[in-house]
Amino acid sequence: MQVRTRFAPSPTGFMHLGGLRTALYCYLFTKKHEDGKFILRIEDTDQERLVEGAVEVIYDTLRGCGIHWDEGPDVGGPVAPYVQSERKDSYLPYAKQLIDEGHAYYCFCTKEDLQQRREAAEAQGLTWKYDKHCLHLSKEDIQQKLDSGIPYVVRQNTPVTGDSDFDDLVYGHIMAPNETLDDMVLIKADGMPTYNFANVIDDHLMGITHVIRGMEYLSSTPKYNLLYKALGWDIPQYIHLPTVMRDSKHKLSKRDGDAYYSDFVKKGYLTEALINYLALVGWNPGDEREFFTMEELQQAFSVEGLSKSPAIFDINKLTWFNAEYIRKLDADKYLELAKPWFDSVLDGKGIDYTRLAQLMQGRTEVFNRIPEMVAFLGERPAFDTSLYENKKQKSSLETTPDALKLSISLLDSVSDWTEENIHKALMEGIAAAGLKNGTVLWPLRIALSGLLSTPGGAIEIAFLLGREESMRRLESALDQLA
């Protein structure tokens, strides 16, 4: 049997990390099987929530992450179309078949009607099954309402007794009492199918063998299976995935800026690092490996490694992954990626970006942290003179004035402003003065940068700033101590 899976996002905005992980797992599972087909289907039945351009975002995100579909809206395939709104006419005949066989029915109730019945039932302490009301209408009444153009929806007629059960490849055997299953809407008042109905019809017509989706659909699956059985269709294998959480109590959220793939790209996380880490959020390879290429993930992935428990998306862990990936970048590639962040605070300052990149690559965890780390090269921040105090470096407020004067004197003699010449002048001068290196270099770095921690030491910073700016900052620092 050929394995056929699908990823079916709604074009309602940016790609949620949970959705991206579902697409990733679906893709990896498919590619584990010879001649498996990974299908992209756009589920746009909720017309009110559609966002212009969101389909292109889906395309760009998946392809940018190395997830390529075998069939889909833009590449075609044997079961086209792959956009639900373009398949609209295929759903109502199945809904009518279900109605004719007693597995669904026309519902003419308004929201107000339903609310009144709910309140009346609850007032009597009764279990409310509101969606059975219209079953009592005669065929004549139904036809009259249809002919009169009264708005209606089509609802599933779920059993009120017995149980519905199924097997999931992650969560095992699941059973739900039928009395807990509501009569979900299949066809909405606008004639469009609901997601719940369309995904069943499309999965069957597209030959989907394995349905891979978030565990939030576990509770709805018994209702889907009732539809499969009512229509006489084979039920696919189910693989429900654990929820992606920010912590044990909170989901990822748009407000906190940690819900969408684009949030992390804008912050300067590398896609390769994000995909590598996301693969491990809810899946364990069964060994100690942590770093995977997409090809290695395809080889290693297995359903047996999926977790049943909610998976924690640890930002600190992702950041660690990102830093490791950044360190492995080719130097030219790092500079290419870092340059826009350098420019945001250093544009026009004449800083040697190539040298700065060499100093920054091993210190960069996320690219959006670069501006704060290098902004001092454009303008030295105000700082407290207590930064000059460092017992380990033998530097104090008392020794700093003389140390800065010595630095000014030594650097003033450097005509060819290179790191090598700056280093030579300072080291020889400090030795000749009989001082410890730290006694001079610590206050020199503080005076040049105004920071306790910097990328590079005093010599590298002096080179990047240039002769004129370095001397200006040293004179200014000396005046501050006067």
C-alpha atoms as one frame of an Amber mdcrd trajectory, in Angstrom:
protein
   0.000   0.000   0.000   1.325   3.395  -0.987   1.522   5.749   1.982  -0.328
   8.998   1.291  -0.380  11.777   3.880  -1.578  15.346   3.816  -0.883  18.636
   5.507  -4.015  20.766   5.365  -3.485  24.283   6.757  -6.003  27.095   6.731
  -4.801  30.336   5.064  -5.688  32.517   8.035  -2.312  34.130   8.742   1.234
  33.128   9.564   2.405  29.567  10.112   2.025  28.482  13.737   4.913  26.463
  15.124   2.526  23.655  16.042   1.307  23.531  12.449   4.837  23.648  11.101
   5.822  20.735  13.316   2.794  18.777  12.081   3.886  19.431   8.490   7.428
  18.361   9.369   6.384  15.102  11.033   3.955  14.367   8.210   6.709  14.940
   5.658   9.272  12.860   7.549   6.821   9.995   8.049   5.956   9.991   4.348
   9.566  10.032   3.165  10.355   7.056   5.397   8.177   4.990   3.060   9.199
   4.128  -0.466   7.153   6.037  -3.025   5.189   7.785  -0.245   3.257  10.887
  -1.335   3.045  14.044   0.780   0.064  16.208  -0.201  -0.566  19.878   0.529
  -4.241  20.792   0.729  -5.529  24.278   1.469  -8.557  24.205   3.757 -10.304
  27.519   3.165 -13.856  26.609   4.141 -13.928  29.325   6.814 -14.186  32.186
   4.347 -14.572  34.876   7.014 -11.128  34.177   8.504  -9.153  34.063   5.265
  -6.159  36.404   5.062  -4.954  37.727   1.725  -1.507  36.407   0.876  -1.636
  33.661   3.509  -1.474  30.865   0.922   1.808  32.258  -0.374   3.065  32.413
   3.217   2.299  28.701   3.547   4.187  27.930   0.345   7.187  30.070   1.258
   7.392  28.780   4.822   7.268  25.100   3.915   9.714  25.382   1.044  12.025
  27.571   3.105  12.069  24.834   5.728  12.907  22.130   3.200   9.414  20.591
   3.202   8.348  19.847  -0.381   4.994  18.401  -1.399   4.377  15.862  -4.146
   0.843  17.053  -4.885  -0.791  20.397  -4.149  -2.530  23.499  -5.487   0.509
  24.885  -7.266   2.012  21.612  -8.527  -1.171  19.714  -9.352  -1.746  16.007
  -9.015  -4.133  13.172  -9.808  -6.829  14.193  -7.295  -6.948  17.941  -7.976
  -8.173  20.455  -7.045  -6.288  20.767  -3.769  -8.144  23.849  -2.480 -11.356
  23.076  -0.613 -13.319  26.048  -1.896 -12.670  24.746  -5.405 -14.150  21.381
  -4.341 -17.343  22.915  -2.929 -19.709  21.036  -5.207 -18.338  17.654  -4.112
 -19.515  17.856  -0.485 -23.282  18.405  -0.603 -24.031  15.113  -2.451 -22.397
  13.176   0.372 -24.310  15.229   2.940 -27.570  14.384   1.142 -26.592  10.710
   1.039 -26.106  10.817   4.813 -29.481  12.541   5.223 -31.252   9.946   3.064
 -29.744   7.130   5.131 -30.527   8.739   8.491 -26.940   9.646   9.424 -27.497
  13.401   9.053 -30.404  15.839   8.920 -31.454  19.363   8.027 -31.420  21.694
  11.022 -33.429  24.937  10.813 -32.783  26.097  14.374 -31.421  29.560  15.006
 -28.804  30.254  17.644 -31.527  31.834  19.774 -33.650  28.673  19.505 -30.774
  26.522  20.599 -29.931  28.757  23.525 -33.535  28.716  24.782 -33.700  24.933
  24.621 -30.392  24.608  26.385 -31.530  26.847  29.237 -34.858  25.029  29.541
 -33.173  21.624  29.680 -30.578  22.729  32.197 -33.290  24.264  34.368 -34.845
  20.779  34.599 -31.496  19.168  35.287 -31.577  17.321  31.971 -28.704  16.411
  29.697 -29.214  18.600  26.681 -28.924  17.124  23.190 -30.185  20.175  21.355
 -29.264  19.007  17.898 -31.847  16.198  17.838 -34.813  18.596  17.762 -35.162
  18.828  13.991 -35.248  15.063  13.652 -38.913  15.233  14.657 -39.870  17.303
  11.612 -41.847  15.455   8.963 -40.564  15.141   5.415 -43.300  17.517   4.338
 -42.269  20.149   6.895 -38.644  19.838   5.846 -39.449  20.187   2.155 -41.683
  23.179   2.837 -38.910  24.924   4.746 -36.424  24.136   1.984 -38.784  25.440
  -0.681 -39.385  28.590   1.386 -35.656  29.323   1.490 -35.427  29.119   5.271
 -31.727  29.001   6.223 -30.507  25.632   7.392 -27.402  23.674   8.240 -26.800
  19.970   7.874 -25.927  18.181  11.087 -24.530  14.739  11.760 -26.952  12.379
  13.494 -24.715  10.750  16.096 -25.965   7.727  18.053 -27.146   8.383  21.602
 -26.196   4.966  22.949 -23.163   2.737  22.760 -19.532   3.693  22.249 -17.299
   4.734  19.383 -13.685   3.652  19.487 -10.556   3.682  17.346  -6.834   2.988
  17.534  -4.234   5.716  17.355  -0.588   4.897  16.592   0.551   7.214  19.393
  -2.217   7.190  22.019  -3.405   3.628  21.553  -7.032   2.570  21.910  -9.473
   5.459  22.377 -13.121   5.002  23.332 -15.828   7.651  23.624 -19.444   7.164
  24.800 -21.741   8.207  21.965 -23.901  10.223  24.353 -20.960  12.649  24.725
 -20.716  13.293  20.970 -22.628  16.283  19.664 -24.253  16.463  16.263 -21.620
  18.527  14.560 -22.475  20.738  11.607 -21.471  19.234   8.251 -22.751  21.913
   5.852 -22.946  25.541   6.972 -25.695  28.016   6.135 -23.540  29.504   3.359
 -23.385  26.108   1.670 -19.727  25.564   2.526 -18.706  22.409   4.349 -17.226
  22.654   7.805 -13.645  21.606   8.327 -14.915  18.537  10.166 -16.898  17.306
   7.192 -14.641  18.425   4.355 -11.541  16.785   5.778 -13.297  13.415   5.943
 -14.573  13.655   2.365 -11.284  14.950   0.979  -9.122  12.476   2.878 -11.132
   9.630   1.365 -11.251  11.036  -2.172  -7.527  11.787  -2.069  -6.671   8.312
  -0.835  -5.087   9.468   2.422  -3.811   6.425   4.302  -2.436   8.118   7.419
  -3.949  11.201   9.062  -1.307  13.049  11.079  -2.573  16.002  13.133  -2.582
  17.619  16.564  -4.065  15.845  19.553  -6.769  18.526  19.825  -8.595  16.480
  17.180  -8.597  13.301  19.265 -12.007  14.089  20.759 -13.539  14.705  17.317
 -12.136  11.587  15.696 -14.984   9.278  16.871 -17.428  11.551  15.033 -15.258
  11.443  11.914 -15.195   7.661  12.078 -18.992   7.534  12.283 -19.038   9.419
   8.986 -16.545   7.024   7.396 -18.655   4.057   8.479 -21.907   5.661   7.377
 -20.450   6.256   3.921 -18.998   2.758   3.749 -15.387   3.921   3.547 -12.176
   2.550   5.042 -10.928   4.504   8.063  -7.339   5.792   7.767  -4.606   5.190
  10.309  -4.410   7.988  12.888  -1.297   9.603  14.306  -2.186  12.353  16.777
   0.647  14.578  17.940   1.262  16.063  21.403   0.514  19.744  21.864   3.405
  22.201  21.633   3.514  24.217  24.866   5.552  27.179  26.106   5.642  25.583
  29.541   3.596  23.074  31.511   0.629  25.465  31.760   0.818  27.830  28.801
   0.514  27.384  25.057   2.618  29.347  22.622   0.935  32.682  22.054   0.910
  35.426  19.469   1.003  38.036  22.229   4.277  36.669  23.588   5.799  36.490
  20.113   6.552  32.788  20.293   3.687  31.257  18.312   4.688  31.692  14.688
   7.596  30.589  12.538   7.924  34.147  11.214   8.358  35.461  14.788  11.595
  33.545  15.114  12.871  34.320  11.621  12.425  38.036  12.313  14.387  37.671
  15.532  17.264  36.132  13.645  16.909  32.428  14.299  18.228  30.206  11.517
  15.611  28.042   9.838  17.903  25.001   9.961  18.286  25.379  13.732  14.559
  25.911  14.231  13.596  22.842  12.190  16.230  20.704  13.929  14.983  21.736
  17.362  11.284  21.603  16.421  11.736  17.986  15.308  12.813  17.135  18.856
   9.813  18.851  20.473   7.639  15.787  20.945   9.888  13.207  19.289  12.934
  11.315  20.539  15.328   9.634  18.101  16.083   6.914  20.643  19.737   7.842
  21.054  21.850  10.795  22.218  21.930  12.629  18.901  20.688  16.195  18.831
  21.868  17.610  15.493  20.189  16.436  12.292  20.059  17.511   8.692  16.701
  17.099   6.946  18.004  13.943   5.272  19.115  12.532   8.622  15.709  13.331
  10.134  14.026  11.397   7.340  16.171   8.375   8.112  15.769   8.579  11.896
  12.103   9.503  12.272   9.694   6.909  13.633   6.210   6.985  15.123   7.529
   4.977  18.080   9.611   7.983  19.125   6.597  10.308  19.434   5.591  11.394
  22.917   2.111  11.234  24.396   2.727  14.130  26.774   2.534  17.828  25.850
   5.855  18.923  24.378   7.652  21.950  25.825   9.118  24.410  23.331  12.080
  25.680  25.345  13.261  29.026  23.953  16.584  28.697  25.779  17.201  25.314
  24.191  16.316  26.690  20.769  18.702  29.588  21.349  21.478  27.144  22.217
  20.781  25.233  19.011  20.813  28.479  17.054  24.156  29.555  18.506  25.663
  26.201  17.534  24.377  26.544  14.000  25.683  30.106  13.745  29.155  28.991
  14.810  29.177  26.428  12.017  28.347  28.994   9.338  30.906  29.859   6.688
  32.481  33.205   7.589  31.140  34.890   4.452  27.643  33.561   5.124  27.744
  34.830   8.697  28.781  38.284   7.491  25.988  38.271   4.919  23.413  37.500
   7.616  24.914  39.818  10.224  25.386  42.861   7.986  21.795  44.173   8.197
  22.008  43.962  11.993  25.391  45.753  11.975  23.933  48.434   9.698  21.039
  49.085  12.062  23.411  50.785  14.524  26.722  51.227  12.661  25.762  52.336
   9.161  28.106  55.073   8.001  30.497  54.673  10.958  33.305  53.187   8.865
  33.578  50.027  10.959  35.442  47.081   9.403  32.529  44.615   9.222  34.720
  41.706   8.206  36.810  42.003  11.369  33.743  42.693  13.479  32.109  39.561
  12.092  35.161  37.524  13.081  34.816  38.788  16.642  31.038  38.362  16.756
  30.388  34.990  15.143  31.377  32.942  18.189  29.419  35.297  20.451  26.165
  35.454  18.471  23.274  33.395  19.790  20.475  35.148  17.909  21.014  37.796
  15.259  18.640  40.329  16.787  20.954  40.549  19.799  23.778  41.899  17.647
  22.782  45.598  17.646  22.877  45.854  21.431  26.275  44.144  21.497  27.938
  46.380  18.897  26.118  49.715  19.287  28.984  51.035  21.475  31.176  51.162
  18.363  28.865  53.787  16.926  28.475  55.739  20.144  29.979  55.013  23.514
  27.269  54.806  26.163  27.429  56.759  29.383  29.063  54.637  32.072  29.933
  54.678  35.747  33.611  54.952  36.589  33.209  52.045  38.999  33.636  49.806
  35.929  37.352  50.552  36.119  37.533  48.599  39.370  38.724  45.024  38.808
  40.828  43.309  41.450  41.726  40.371  39.215  43.076  42.727  36.555  44.870
  44.889  39.150  42.836  47.884  38.037  41.353  50.530  40.329  40.116  54.093
  40.196  43.469  55.146  41.641  45.523  53.424  38.935  43.223  54.232  36.024
  44.267  57.844  35.270  47.909  56.900  34.861  46.965  53.801  32.895  44.870
  55.857  30.467  47.627  58.446  30.085  50.074  55.672  29.269  47.658  54.217
  26.692  47.215  57.622  25.071  50.964  58.076  24.874  51.598  54.610  23.443
  48.761  54.727  20.915  49.708  58.211  19.798  52.945  56.735  18.496  51.139
  54.272  16.208  51.137  55.743  12.716  49.931  52.674  10.809  46.709  51.771
  12.643  46.665  47.971  12.455  45.902  45.454  15.174  49.443  44.168  14.977
  50.955  47.609  15.469  48.497  48.527  18.234  49.300  45.277  20.041  53.058
  45.786  19.700  52.987  49.378  20.942  50.859  48.565  23.989  52.615  45.363
  25.011  56.087  46.847  24.721  55.063  50.043  26.483  53.332  48.240  29.359
  56.351  45.985  29.865  58.699  48.956  29.798  56.575  50.675  32.463  56.812
  47.579  34.677  53.015  47.185  34.856  50.680  44.217  34.599  48.861  43.991
  31.268  45.448  44.049  32.941  46.263  47.232  34.836  46.402  49.079  31.510
  44.259  47.017  29.141  41.232  46.773  31.437  40.728  50.532  31.851  41.632
  51.015  28.189  38.798  48.723  27.089  36.335  50.340  29.522  37.263  53.825
  28.312  36.855  52.831  24.669  33.600  50.909  25.066  31.876  52.048  28.244
  30.874  48.407  28.792  31.799  45.657  31.193  31.578  43.004  28.489  32.481
  43.453  24.828  33.136  41.410  21.703  36.902  41.589  21.522  39.405  43.176
  23.847  40.935  46.632  24.024  43.212  46.097  21.041  40.482  44.827  18.716
  38.125  47.626  19.790  40.765  50.290  19.249  41.391  48.955  15.745  37.674
  48.922  14.882  37.130  52.458  16.195  40.084  53.838  14.311  42.838  56.132
  15.543  40.879  59.385  15.698  37.819  57.977  17.523  39.951  55.920  19.901
  42.007  58.915  20.953  38.886  61.065  21.324  37.272  58.514  23.631  40.404
  58.142  25.740  40.754  61.892  26.236  37.052  62.081  27.127  37.417  59.252
  29.648  40.407  60.941  31.232  38.488  64.183  31.547  35.683  62.290  33.267
  38.099  61.226  35.994  39.536  64.673  36.549
